[in-house]
Amino acid sequence: MKILETQSAHLTNHEVLLHLESMRARYAELAQQRGRPASLKSGNLETVLKELTDYLHTQPSPLTPPSAYGPNTCRELFVALQPFDLTKAELLMILNLRPLSLGVLDTIIEEMDSRFDDEQQLKIQSLIAEVLGADGGPDPAGDGDEVNQSGAEAEDVDGPP
């Protein structure tokens, strides 16, 4: 692999996953043609491919199957959110994280409270859920209460109220 131009574009997690899957398919095809699967790639590459694919498919990633992401998802999201004049970095983070609550969205969009009123914030949230799917991870209600693996609410780290 040869890098032609560094930092020429940012990739979404979905694009990275598609690239990893195409690499695996390409190596599998070469292995069938040549009959030497072990000599085609290093063990480190296989480890990286497996671990990165596993990471991208782990909850709360939006790429966890079944995923609403498709070939036109990125374009649909950018067109839907165009009236809000979000930066490229904000759009990329929204696409990678699929924020389902206003609290998470507030960490992604810089100065969200001063840039958008409550109605606009809810509209952004609903557009994200419409385009990327509303199937949530550990906090589908979006109320900010974290739930641990056993189903109990997380303890307050700051101490008693």
Buried (B, 14 or more C-beta within 10 A) or exposed (E): EEEEEEEEEEEBBBBBBBEBEEBBEEBEEBBEEEEEEEEBBEEEEBEEBEEBBEEBEEEBBBBEEEBBBEEEBBEBBBEBBEEBEBEEEBBBBBBBBBBBBBEBBBEBBEEBEEEBEEEEBEBBBEBBBEBBBBBBEEBEEBEEEEEEEEEEEEEEEEEEE
